[in-house]
Amino acid sequence: MRRRQTGRIMTAKTIGIAGVTVPGAVDCLSKIHRLCADRFPTHHHPRFVLDQPDFGIVHQAQDDDRWDKVADSIVGSLQRLAGAGAELAVIPANTVHLAVDDIRARSPIPLISMLDVVADACAARGLKRVAILGTRWTMARRLYQAPLAARGIAEMIPDEAQQAIIQRAIFSELVPTGRASDETLAALLQVVQSMQAQGCDGVALACTELPLVLNDANCGMPAIDTTLTLAEAALNAACA
């Protein structure tokens, strides 16, 4: 049984969560909370602030290739989070990090980049060839190529047919329900197996909903939970 700390609560900064999809935001908050057991006395945790705009607006902007509008939505969240007392922020969504440079430049509070912490996590696990599973924008636009390459790691991308399978799973099932049918899960695992056969030694679950159904055990190799990785980084920054 894990022993929890006792005594006075540690001082921590307020964490702001700029939500994109509801399942991704809720999963990030839940994972930060679970990680608090190792940092704080029983039942204590840092203060959290969540801003969750209408995802339909961001999704339409992505479909329209209007990343300026995506950035505007996220920056609006960050401004509201700062106004509510957040001292640092995370965005628990991979795809919107295509606009992260614009977002960071306009953010009123420090922003932890999912790209950097996920690439660091891949390096920490000794991975050399990482398959990226995410939305079609994350995969086709090679979101993780540069941060992985900077750490000596090759990015591998599913083919177009496999990308379509993942895109449907995310937006037809995982985002609206937080679950995947047995058939959809089997299709996702077939993609993972195909990527492993091509030589990848790990997979980045580069959509915050994918860790709801994929993990080390069913992937049969290291599966980097990008939501958990971001949650750990947020808590570390809050406690620094």
N, C-alpha and C positions, 0 to 999 in steps of 0.2 A: 504494500500500500504506500502511495506517495505521501511523504510528510509535508504538510503545509507550514509555511512560516507563521510565526506568532510575533506579537509585539507591535510596535508602531508602524503605521502604514508608510511606505516609501513615497517620496515626493515624485510626481510624474507630470509631464506636460499633457495638456488636453489634445486628444487625437481627433482630427477631422477626417471623416470618410465621405468622399465625393462619389456618391453612388451613380452607377450607370444602369445596370440591370438590377432588379430587386433581389433575385437569388444570389447574385455575386456580392452585393452589398451586405446582405444578411449573413452569408457564409463568412465573409471577412470579419464582420463584427463578432460573430460567434467564435471564430478561431482566435481572435485577439483575447476574448474573454477566457477561453479555456487555457491559453498560455499564461494568463495572470496567476494561476495557481502556484507557479514556481517563483513568482516575483513578489507577491503581496500576501499579507495575512488573510486568513479565511474570509471570503466574501468581499474583499476589497479589490478595487481595480481602478485604472485611470478614468478620468472623465472622457466620454465620447460625445462627439457631435456628428450626426448624420444628415446629409442633405440628399434627397432622392428626387430628382426631377422626373418628368415623364419620359421614359425611355423611347417611346415612339418618335419623339422629335429627333433624338440623336440617331436612332436607327435610320430614319428617313434621310438625314443629312449624310450618313455613311453611304446609303444607296445612291444618293445624288452626287457622291464624290465631293461634298462640300465640307472639307475638314476645317475650314474657317468657322463654320456653324457648330461643328462638334466642339472646337476649342472654346467658342463663345459660351456654350452650355456649361462646360466644365469650369471655366473661369467664373461664371456666375455662381456655381456651387461653392467654389473656393472662397469667393467674396462673402457669401452668406455664412460659411463655416467660420471665417475669420471674425465676422461680426458677432458670432455666437460664442467666441472665446477659444476657438481651435488655435493651437500654436504650431502645429505641423499637420500635413495632410497626406493621404494616400488616395489613389484612384483604383478601386478593385475591378479593373477591366483592362484587358490587354490591348484590344484594337484601338481604343482612343489614344493610346500612346503613340500612334502615328502622328499626332499633333502635339506631342509632349514638349517640344522646344518652344512653341508658341504659348502653350499653357503655362510652362514654368516661368517664362519671361513676364507673364502678366499676373502670376499668382501673388497674392498679398502675404502668403505664409510659405515656409519651406515645404517643398514637395518631394516625397520619396518616389523615385522612378522604379516602377516594376521591372523595367528592362534590365537595369543594373543589378538589382537584387536577385533576379532570376538567373541571370548569367553567372553571378557569383555563386549561386547555389549549384549550378551545373558544374562549375569548376571545383567546388568543394567536394563534390561526389566523384571527382576524377573522370568525368565524362569527356569524350573526344568527338563523338558524332551524335548530335542530338536531333531527333525528329520533332518538328514543331506541329502541334495539333491546335487549331484555333479557328477563328472565322476565316472566310475566304480572303478578307483584306489582310489579316495578320499573316496568312500563309503566302498569298500571291505577291504581296508587297515586301516580303522578306523582313518583317519587323525585327526579328532577333538576329539577323545576319551579322550586323556590325558589332553589337555588344558581345556576341559569342566569339566572333573572330578576334576581338581584342583580347580574349582570354585563351586563344589557341584552340577554339572549339569550332568544328564544322557544323553548319546548319543543314538539315535535311528536310525537304518539303514533300508531302504527298502529291501524287499526280492529280490532274484536274477532276477525274471521276471520284477519287477519294476525298478531295476537297469538298465536292458537292455532298457527299455522304455526311461529312462532319458539319457542314453548314446547315443541312436539313435537321440534323440531330439537335444542334444548338437552338435554332430559332423555331422549330416546330414542336419540340418537346422540352428541352432543358430550361430555356428562358421562361416560357409560360407556365411550366408545371414543376420545375426542379427535379424531374424524373425522366427516365428513358425507358421505353418498352424493351422487352427481352430481345426483340428482333433488332432494334436500333443499337443496343449494347453489343450484340454479336457483330454487327456491321462495323462498329467502332473498333472492336478488338481485332477484327480482320485487318483493318488498316494498320493497327499497331504491329501486328504480326508481319505484315508485308514490309513495313519499314525496318523491322528488326532483321528480316531476311536480306535486306539491302545493305545492312552493316551498321545500323545505328546501335549505340550502346545505352541509350536512354531516350526518354521522351519528355518533352515539356508540355504540360497540359495548359497551353497558352490561351485558354479561355476560362474565365473564372467559374463557369458552370461545369466544365468537364471533370473536375475533381469530385463532383457529386456522384459520378458513376465509374470513374477510372482511378486506379491506384497502382502501387508497386505490385501488389499481389495478382490482380487480374491482368496486368500488362506483362508480367513476367520479366520485368527489368525496371531499373529506377525510373519512376514517373514523378517529375518535379511538379508539385502542387503549387501553382503560381499564387493562389490565394493565401495558402499557409505561409509561403515564403514572404509575401508582402506583409502579412499580419505579424510575423516575427520581426521584420524590419521596423514596422511601426512601433511595436512595443519596446524594442531596443532603443529607438530614437527617443521615445517618450521618457524612458528611464535614464537616459544618458545624463 
